[in-house]
Amino acid sequence: MNRWWPGLLWIVGCSDPSYTVVHVEVSSQAGLTVESYDVRVAEFEHSLPPTKSFDLVVPSDTVGEPTAIVVAAMDHGTQVAYGAATLTPKSGATTDAIITLASSACPTSCTQGETVCSGEATITCELGSNGCYDWSQPVACPSTAPFCSNGACAAACSNDCSQIGATDCDGAAVRTCQASQTDTCLHWSVPVACDAPPDPTCISSTMLRTWGAGTCSNGACSYPPTDTTCPAPANGTATCTTDQCGYTCDAGYMDDGQGDCVAAGTCTVTTCGSDADCGDASCGPCLDNICLGLFGGT
């Protein structure tokens, strides 16, 4: 997605004291191939070329509020890495953020540096030695502040939310309001990353629907769909079956096992184990246990 939105800008080499700005420094893994960055703030998103740093003028409703800045590294439409930071923008000032990108192949995505409650303990989102973000081991609250609310230990518990079962976005993750088993207050669950898109599915006999990187909006994960017409080689017909693209070769042609449909000729198609099994050379070669008959044998 590449759209410009009111109140959130990509600016280069300038600053205005009337703007509320977030300066983002991005660190990525060595050898990572990135075509663009998708930068997200709340429901807003913008694509920009990959760069080590950039400035954002953020919407006025983020001033004084904890705000997640999410960077998704994209390569030809596929998310290959992800990173985020939570900060509180100050009106008319520049707030710095450092985001380290982790591979999208990682099983867990959380917001770098974020601390949340897990029972009466705190856990923090950290970048592990495997290059993936994950929650740390719980650190129990001390006896002087035995209750955990809103990611911090305190002498008494307080409600993080107001209704059991209500959901909320935490960056690109969803958290749920639930009762505590250790105190009398309501607390948010540990955020669950929006990293489980639906499986690809055929929406017609020739079209496949896939799903993009997850975002959170109004307390629910969403994944933008992309519909792709299945390709077919010359002398072939595209098909979409069993939720994947394929093709069938037209009459008089056969699959060469390498993505092309080749002339079947007049050779008899038989199971083969070597080129010699196909008889005359004009009926060969043998590939993937098929006598191809590439040249129309006699």
Beta strands, then each sheet from edge to edge (+ up, - down):
strand 1: 9-11
strand 2: 21-27
strand 3: 36-41
strand 4: 44-48
strand 5: 53-57
strand 6: 67-75
strand 7: 78-87
strand 8: 94-100
strand 9: 102-103
strand 10: 115-117
strand 11: 121-127
strand 12: 133-135
strand 13: 139-140
strand 14: 147-149
strand 15: 152-154
strand 16: 167-169
strand 17: 173-179
strand 18: 186-188
strand 19: 192-193
strand 20: 201-202
strand 21: 207-211
strand 22: 215-217
strand 23: 220-222
strand 24: 225-229
strand 25: 236-241
strand 26: 244-249
strand 27: 253-255
strand 28: 261-263
strand 29: 286-287
strand 30: 290-291
sheet 1: 1+ 5- 2+ 8+
sheet 2: 4+ 3- 6+ 7- 9+
sheet 3: 10+ 11- 12+
sheet 4: 10+ 11- 13+
sheet 5: 14+ 15-
sheet 6: 16+ 17- 18+
sheet 7: 16+ 17- 19+
sheet 8: 20+ 21- 24+
sheet 9: 22+ 23-
sheet 10: 25+ 26-
sheet 11: 27+ 28-
sheet 12: 29+ 30-
end
